[in-house]
Amino acid sequence: MSISFKDKVAIVTGAGGGIGREYALELGRRGAKVVVNDIGGARDGTGHSDAALKVVEEIKAAGGEAMSNGGSVTEFEQMAEMVAKAKEAWGGVHILINNAGILRDKSFTKMDPADFEMVVKVHLIGSAFATKACWDLMREQNYGRILMTASSTGLFGNFGQANYGAAKLGLAGLTKTLYLEGAKNNIKVNTLAPVAATRMTEDIFPEAAFKMFGPENVVPAALFLVSDDAPTNAIVGAGAGAYHSAWVTMNKAVVLPQSERTVEGFAEHWAEISDRTGDFVPQSGAEQSQAILVQLQAAMKG
């Protein structure tokens, strides 16, 4: 089975280098018309580069179609203009990979509030702005594939990355609402947590590991998650040729009798309340209250 993106228009933010560049090149090889969005050369988001133009040249040299865009994901008007230009040139936008990001790592005690705000703005707000710019067009087309870039830091935590982790888990949460809102218009939304050796991680990985975690190894997961037959509401991890899924789970509610609904009563039952036996994966936030009601009804009958 060959997966093609012929007749699809794809936007990849932060596509001037690293993982984003690999996404853009492979989409181009597989027939997509690609908007290569990139604003800066430094991993903290400062500076400017012609990286996007170089990626466009690579795609065209391989026989594909592409255009560059220097808009900032933190400016909604620039994202809306980017989408409008893609629609004018190619008739629509079918795929959005939210990949743009920066790092400003420090322990929380040393972190400047401005650095917290900027990282959240680029990753979370920027992804929301780019998605919002595409959303109505995708609804009109009755087709859309959107990929959010989360992180193991967001899913599981990492020392010195409070800003990054908050933004990245926020993106997983954004996915979980947008997949519901987009379902009737054939818009599928997924979350990818990549592990890759790029300019953002070059001083984090040991040299040997850096070579193993080439960004090209993330591409198979990302492109499947924006393909025609993609799932929706998936959280997938990818790195060094290894791929896995992650889930947000919940266990069954423990119903405490009225007399034990105290701080002490909760503490006494904590082992039971935190037991993961029989946990499950809710498909919407409404399932929390539904699960509680089920357990309450069972308790009343018992």
Beta strands, then each sheet from edge to edge (+ up, - down):
strand 1: 9-12
strand 2: 33-37
strand 3: 65-69
strand 4: 95-98
strand 5: 144-149
strand 6: 187-194
strand 7: 235-239
strand 8: 242-246
sheet 1: 3+ 2+ 1+ 4+ 5+ 6+ 7+ 8-
end
